């Protein structure tokens, strides 16, 4: 795999030197009327996609955890990615019932298993509230006062909307930093259950070797079902609940797509940073991403080694390893792209031109002359303290007992206040939920791993420079960070703590400060000692973010004048639309990669070991060429995955890929290696997204999973 990455990395430069055509854009759903989609290839009325006065496709799209999904039947059946439900499948698995490895099929609805931790959010209405939010801002406000005024007004508007629409999910999202805000009103369904999950050898075929790579042959799909109370309203999981009946579900087209077909995607892309400055990009490239990628790699190697003990131990780590590996490879791809593209240098050149434009006009100069200089100052401060802050962040990220002890300690400080006056995380209802879910929080706890993680973060703290020491930690360690002393301190802490179990955490949570102090727990003591540093870091970041929000609003103003165009807001986990075509690409001289892979490619990669151990049923069906109605029209091949030039990022996992008629033809799950840089810059030459072809989804479900009844539920007849 390393060889493949190196080769791809070397050829990336060719992408950035070629002239390209195409359109970027994760468009807010309210902007569709501006896109002239009929001319681009859409064959339905754009009002079919989004109609604020009636039912439209967006009501068939849901946000499922950190992914996207879509309703595909009137009975609450949902199609999304295998990797999006991976954690829920892991939670339902055991050595005796290893659904993660073997897959899961509910023969009846009564057999469907609860997908713990998953909720489904359906966006119903959107409203621009910019004027109301910005009405809280007055001329001359300092950045922190301005930020607090905006936050306060957002909280007021959300509270009022919750009162007017009881039971609805209300969120207000910043679309352009410090400039524009939209309220989203949603139905949030809390009962999600697993219906059909293919074996891991299909759903994760290729594993991390093939992750972020094209050609791809992964059957990354799963079916879940969403339930509601008997009255059709959101309800907690209960045996008496009934399938949710969505206002709209997507029609599945079993005929799939062909090369150059028009396609579009609706989904909830996470975060992009295309409007950020060179100073932000340099901080990411030089500090944050390398630190996180290296730390993730260490954690993965540690858990893989421990997982060799037994499948029961490995099960505890599977979901965490998958998440860490995905981020690690993504970041390393971005770092390669940033360097090859010389993104920081290009941004700097743009900023030189922008500064000249500002300085050329006295009025612009009076308003914007120091904006870039102030941004540079903030990121200079962040860069100088980067290692200190990253280590402090990961004190809790890497140690579950310390994280939970910190929650208990901070909650104890808040207990003196009435519940309504506390931060949301420490109100009575939130604390009750945390206690109730404590068992789930600790479900994958493994003490040998936790000890190694804590030893690692202590070793990272030991390496901090003299002017950035974690002084309370140095004092607790008596400045002795030798391996022997670190091991002794960690072993002693775990021997005497109550934060190794959900019951221990739940028993301490919600008690007043005096009682918590009397517990004399080593992790509580560490949380108390580190609290001033954590508080100081939060305050510092609050100041920085307030300043950057104000500066970003000014930058967007002047950049729009400079470039004479409006900007598409960066993705921010709100519903977006993107479109393109089924299209291959040329990653290197004399190389063209086709946009549709087939089962033949699966068999070419197959061997009798993870991650290429294709199930025998698939091998037998391939040998017999038993593809039913799903074969390609021009050859006796079964399509597996498809490639297209839409603009996607994290959060688009599980997004439906739809054809010009608005019919579902694929499930988006990844990007090609060169497109990891999408979060910072987009280019049609290298920005390619990857989906599992709907024909492969249906073939696996019917022929391998023997779940014909799901096809019938989706309105798809028997095989032809």
N, C-alpha and C positions, 0 to 999 in steps of 0.2 A: 504493500500500500504506500509506503514511503516513497518508493521509486515513482509510483504513479503521481503522487502529489508534486514531487520535484519536477517531473516532466510538464505537468499542467502549469505549474508555477512559472516555468521558463517561458512557456508560450503565451502566457497571459498578456505580455507586453504587446503582442500583435493585435489584441483586441482594441487597445487604447489608441493605436496609430491609424486605424482604418476609418474611413468615412462611414457613417452609419445613418440609417433612417429608422423612424419609429417614434412612438409617443410614450413618454413616461406618465405615470399618474395613478395614485391610489385616491380616486376622486370621492369627495363626500357625496353621499347618495342624493343629496338635494341639488347637486350641480349637473345632473344628467342632461337636462334640457340644453345645456351649453355645448354639448359634445358632438352634435350632428351625427348620432350613432347610425342612422339609416344609411348615410353615405359611407360609413365605415364597414357595414356588412350586417348590422342587426336587422332582423326580419319581423320583429314584433314592435309594437308601440312601446317607446320607453316608459310610458305610464304603466305598462304591465310589470315593469321592474320596480318602480316606486310610484305610488299614487297616494298622496296625502289625504285624498278624499274617498279612497276606496281600498279594496283588498288588492295586494300586489305580491310579487315574488319575495320581497324582503320579509314577509311574514312567515315564509317557509325556511328562513335562515336563522340559525341560533348560534349563540356564543356558548360553547361547551367547555367550561374551565378556561384554559388559555388557548383553546383552539376554536375552530368554526365547525359547524355541522349543518345538515339540512334534513327537514322532514321529507320522507319519501312515501308516506301513506297517510290516509286519514285517521289511522289508529296509533299515531304517535311514534311510528317507526322512524329511526334516525340513522343516517349514514355519515360516518366520519372516518378518521384515520385509526389504524391499529395503534400507532404510537400515542394517540391522544387518550386512549382508554387503557394504556399499558399499566399505569399505576393502579387503576381500579381492578384490572385483571390480576395483577400481582397480589393485591389485598385479598382477593377472593380465593387465591391459590394456596395450596399446601403440598407437602410431599405426596400425599395420597391423591389429591385432586389438583394436579399441576396444569391448570388451564392456560398458564402462560406458555408452556411448552407445547401442550397437546391441542390447544384451542378449546372453545366452549360453544355448545349449541343448546338452546332451550327448546325442547320439543313442543312445549306448550307455553303459554304466557305465565302459567303458574310456576314454571321452572326457571323463569328469568331471575337472575341474581342481581342484588343491589350493587350499583356502581358507587361505592362509597366515596364521598368527597366531591362528587360531580353535581353540578347544577346547570340548568339550561336557561339561558336568557334570550328572550325574543324582543327585539326592538319594535315598538308599536308606533311611537310618535317622536318627532324631533322638532325642536323649537329654538330659533336663534334668540339668545338672551344677552347678547353683547351689550345692548344699550342699558339693560337693567344692571348688569354686572359693573360696567364701566361708569355707571352713574354714581358709584361709591367713591370714585377717584376724583380728587380735586387738584387743581394746579399747585405746584410747589411741594407736593407730598414727597417725603424722602422715600427711598425704595422699600424699606421695611414697612413703613406705615401704608404705603400703596399696596403692597402684597397682602398685608393683614386686612385692609379694607376690601380687597377683591375676595379673599377667602371668606370673610365674614358675610359678604353679600351672597356669595355662592351658597353658603350654608343656609342663609335665610330663604333663598329661593327654593332650595331643595326641600327644606322643612315645610314650606308652604305647599309645594307640589305634593309631598307625601300626605299632607292633611287633606288636600283636594282629591287625591287618587289613592285611597287606602289600599294597601296590599301590592302596589306597583313598585318596581325598582326605579329609583330616580338617580341619575348621575348628570353632572354638568362637566363637560370636557373643554379644555382650552384647545382651540383649533390652531390659532397663530399666537405665539407666545406674547402674553400681555396685551392682546389686541382683540381676539374674537372668541366667543363662548357659545356652546350649543347644549341645550338640555335634552337628554334622552330618557324617554319613559318606556319601561320594559315590564314584561311579565317574567317573573323568575320562578321556575319550576324546580322543586327540590328532590323529586323522586325520579331517579334515572336508573335503569336496569340494563344489564348485559343481555343481548338477545343472540347474537352470533359473532364469535371471534375466531378467525382462522388460526391454524397452528402458527407458532412463532416462525417456523421455517418458511412460511409463506408471507405472513404479515411483516416480518423483519428480514426477509431474504437479502443477503448481502451484508447485513449488520453495519457496523461502523466502517468496514472496508469500503462499502459502496456509498456510504452517506455523503451527500453533497457531490455526487458523481453522476455523469451521464456517459454511456448508456446505463439504464437502470432497469431492474426486473423485479421490483418489490410489489407484493400484493398488500399494500399498506391501507387496509380498510377494516372496519368493524361495524356491526349494527348494534345500536342500543334502542331502548324504548323509553319514552318519557311518560310519566304518570301524573295524574292530578287526583284531587278528592272526588267523591261521587258527584259533587256539584259542579265539577269542571274547573274549580279554582285551585291554585297552588296549595300543596299540602306536604307535610313531612312524610317520609316513607311509612307506609302502612299497608297491610295485607288487603285492606278493603278499598284501596285506591283503584282507579280505572285508567285505561290508556287515555292520554290527552288527545283531544281532537283539535288539531291546528286549523287556523283560518285558511291556510294555504299550504300545500305540499308540492314538491317538485315532481314533474313527470320524468321518469327514467327512460332514456332512449337506448334500447339494446343494440342499435346499429352503430353506435359510437361515432367516430370522426375520421376524416381523411386529412392528408397533408394540405395546408393552407386554408382549412376551414376557419371561419370566424368563431371565436369563443370569448366568453366573458366570465368573470368571477365576482361573486359577492362574498364578503367575509369581514373578519375583524383583525386586520393586520396590527401587530403590536406597536413597535416604535421604529421610526426612521429619523434621520438626523441630517437631512440634505440642506437645511437652511442654517446649519451651524458654521462657525468660523474656523479658520485655520488653527486657532489656538485650542479649540475643542478637539479637532482632529489630531493634533500633535499630542495632546494629553492622552487620548485613547491609544494612539499608536505606540507611544513611548512608555506609558505607565500602566494604565488599567488593564487593557486587554492582554498584554504579555503576562502580568501577574496572575490574572484569573486563569488563563490557559495553562500556565505551568502548575498552578495549585490544583486545578481540575485533573491534570494528567497524573499528578502524584496520588490524589485520592482514588482515581480509577485503578491505578496499579496496585494500591494497597488493598482495595476491596476485592479485586480479582484474585489476588494471592490468598486472602482470607477465605474467599468463596470456594477455594479448592477443597476445603474441609468436608463440605457436604452440600447437597442440593438445598437443604433447608436453610443453610447460611447464605448460599448464593441468592436464594429467593429474596432475602431481606435487602440485598444490594441491587437487584436487577434494575429497578426503576430509577434509582439514584444514579447508577452508572450510566444509564441511557441518557438521562438529562445532562449530566456533566460532560459526557463525550460529545453530545450534540453541540453544546456551547463551545467546548474546546476546539473542535474542528472548525466550527463557524468562525471563531475568533482568529484562528490561524489562517483561514482562508482570507479573511478581511485584511489581516496584516500583510499577507502576500500581495493582495490587490492594491492596498494603499501604497506600498513601496513601489510596485511596478507602475502604478498609475501616477506616482508622485503627487498624490492628492493634496498633501499639505502645501507643497510648492505651488500647485495650481490655485489653491484657495488663497495663498498669499499674494499671488499675482492679481487675482480678482480684487483683493482688498486694496492693493496699491491703486488700481483703477478707480475703485469706489472712493478712496480717500481724495484722489485728484478731483473727482466729480464734486465731492462735498466742498472742498476748498475753493472751487471755481466760482462759487456763488456766496455772497456775504450772508444771505439769509440761511442757506443750508449750513454754512460754516458755523453760524451762531447756534444752531440747534444740534448739529451732529458731529462737530469737529473732533470731539474727544471720545466718541463712542467706542471705536476700535481700540483706542489706547486703554480705556477702562476695562474692556473685555480681556485684553492682554494682561493687565495687572492681576485680575482674578485668577486666570488660568496659570499665571506665573506662581501665584501663591499655592494653588492646588498642586502644581507639579513639584514644588519644593517640599511639600508635605505628603506627597502621594504614598510613599511606602508606609509611613506612620499611619495614615488613615486607612489604607487597605488592610494592614495588619489588625488594627483596632476593629474594623468592620467584621473581619473573619474570626475574631475571638468568639463571637456568638454563632456565626454561620457554620463554623467547623465543629462546635461542641454543643450537642443537644442539652446536656445537663446545665451548662452555663447559660444557654439561651433561656431555658425554662426557669432557672433560678432568677435571671434578670427580670423576667415577666413577673414573677412572684414579688420580687423586691420593689419594682416600680409600682405594681398594683397596691402594695402595702402603703406607699407614700400617698396614694390617691384616696385611700379608704376614709380619710378624715373628711372628705368632701361629700356632699350629696351626690347620688349616682348621676344625675343629669348634668352636674358641673364637671364631671371627669371627662378625659379624652374617651372617644367612642370605645376603644379597646379595653377600657377598664370600667365600663359601666356594668351594672349588676347583670344585665342580660348577656353581655359579652363574656363575663367571667363564668356565668353558669354554662354557657356553650363550651368554653374552654375546658371546664371540668368534665363535661359530658363527653367531649371528644378526646380526652387525655389518653384513652386506650389506643385510639387510632394514631395519635401523635407518636406514641412509643412502640407502635406495632413492629417496626423494623429496627428497633434498638438492638445493638450488638456491642457488648462492653469491650471486647478486644479492639474493635475498630474505633470506638469512642476514645479509648486511651491513646491509641496511635494518633488520632486527629488532634487531641489536646497537646500531646507532645510536639507535634509538628508546629502548631501555632505558637507554642512557647519558644521553640527554636527560631521561628521567624522573628519573634519579639526580641530575642537575644541579639539578633543581627542588626537591629535598628541603630542608626548613628547616635552619637552621644547627645546631640542637641534635640533628638526626637525620642527620647526614652519614655516608655510607659512606667513612670516612676513608682506608682503603687505596686505594679507587678515586680519591678526590680527589688522593692523592699520586701515583698512577700517571699521572693526567691532568695533573698539575702545576696543578690547579685551573683548567685552561683547557677549558671545555666549549663553546667556540665551535663552530659548525657545521663550520668548516674543520678545526679540530683533531680533532674527533670523527671526521670522515671520514678524516683522515690516519692516526689511530691504528687505526681499524678496517681500513683497506686494508692497513696494514703487518702487522697481526696475521694477516690471512688470507693474506698473501703468504708468511708464515714458519711457518705451523702445519701439523702433520701430521693434525689432526683434521677434515679435509675429506673423508676417505674412511673406509670401514669397515676397510680394511686398516691405515690409520694408527692407528686406535683399537685394533684387535686387537693390533697389534705392541707397543703400550705397556701394555696391560692386564695386570695380574698381575705386573709387575716390581716389585722392592723400591724403597723410597723413594730410596735413593742413585742408582739408575739412572734413576728418573723425574726426579729433580732435574737430572741431567746432560743431559737432553733439551733443556733451554733453549727450551721451546715457549712462545709468548706466552700461549696459553690455559691451559696448565698453571701458568704463573706467576700468572695472574689467579685461577685456582682456589685456589692456595696462599695468596694474599693475602686472598681472601674467606673462606677456610675458618674462621678464628676467629669471624667474624661469623655464618656459617651455624651453627657449633657453638653459639654463644651463643643464637641464635634457637631451635634445637632444644631446648636445655636450658630456656629460658624457657617454651616450649610444653609441654614435659614437666611442668613444675611447674604451669602453668595447668590442663592437662588433668587432672592428678591431683587438684587442688583442686576442679575443676568436677565430676569424677566423684563425689567424696565428697559435695559439696553437692547434686548432682542426686539422689542416692539419698535424702538427707534430704528434699529438696523433694517427691519422689514420695510418700514416706511420709506427709508431713503433708497434701499435696493430696488423697490418697485418703481421709484422715480428714475433711478439710474438705468434699469433694464427695460423700463416702459412696459411692464406686464404684471399681472396678478400672479400670486403664487398658489400652488396646490398645497394645502396644509400637510405637514408631516403626519404620517400615520401615528395614531394614538389609541389603538384598541377600540375605535369606534367603527361603525359599519361603513365600508368603502366598496367602490366599484372599480374594476380595471378590465381592460379588454385587449385582445390581440389575435394571433393566428397560430394554428398548429404549424410549427416551423422548426426545422433543424438549424444548425449553424456550423460555422467553420472555425474551430478553435486554433488551427495551425495551418500552415501552408500545405496545400494539396490534401487537406483532410476535411471531409464533410460528414457530420453526424446526423443521421436521419432522425425524424421526430417520433417514430413509433417503433418500439421494441416488441419482441415476440417470445413465445414460450421456448422457441429454439434457443434463444439466448440464455434462458433459465437453465436449460439442459446442458449447454456448453459450460456454464459455471459450476454445475452440480458436482459435488463430491460428498463423501460420507462423513462430513464433520461440519459443525457450526462455523460460519453462518450460511453455508451453501448446501445443507443436507435436505434436499428436496424430498417431500413425502413420497412414499412408494405409490400412493394413489395417483399423484400427479405424473410420475414417471410412466405408469401404466397407461394413463389416458393419452399422454404424449405419444407413446409408442403406437397406440391404436389410432392416433390422429382424431380422437373423439372430441371435436370442438363444437358440435351442435351448430346452433344459429350464430355463434360468436366469431367464426373465422373471418379473416380479412376477405373483402370481396374480390381482390385480385390474386390471392394465393391461398394455399391450404395451410395458413399460419394463424395462430391465436395471438392477438395483440395483448401486451401486458401493461406497458407504461407509455405515456405520451409527453411530448415536450412542446412548449409554446412560449411566446414572447410577451406575456402579461407581466405586470409590475406587482410583485408580491414580497412579503417578508414574514418573519415569525408571527404566529397568530393566524395566518392564512392556512395553516395546516388543517385539513378537513374541509376546506372551502369547496363548494361544488363548482366544477368547471361546466359551463352551460354553452350550448350551441346557439346559433342565430335565432332559433325558435324558443329559447329559454328552457330547453330540455337538458337534463343532467347527463353528461357524457364522460365525466371523470371526477376524481377526488384528489385535489391538490395536496401534495405532501412534502415537497422539497424544492430546492433550487440547484442548478448546476454549480460547480465549484467556483467558476468566475463570477457568479451572481451573488456570492456571499457579500460582496462589496455594495450590493443594492441599498443597504441601509444608509449609505453615505453618498452614493452616486449611482445613477442608472444610465445604461447605454444599450440600445437594441442589439448591438453586435454580440454582447456577452450575457445579457440578462435573459436567462431562460429558467422557466419554472417547470416542475415535474409533477405529473399526476398518475395515479393508477387508472388505467383505461376501464370504463364501465363494463366493457365486454369481459375483461378478466375478473372483475368483481362478481359479475353474474355467473360466469362459468365456474369459478371456485365455489360460490355459494350453492349452485345447483349440482355440479358434478362431484366436487370434493366434499363439501359440507353436507350434501343431501338435504338441503333446506329449501326444497322447491316451494314450500308454503310461503316463504318470505317473498319469492318472486311473484307468486299469485297475489299476495297482499299489495305488491307494488303495481299490479295491473299488467304484469308481463306473462304472456302465455307460455306453454311448454316449449321445450327445445324443438328446433326444426332442423 
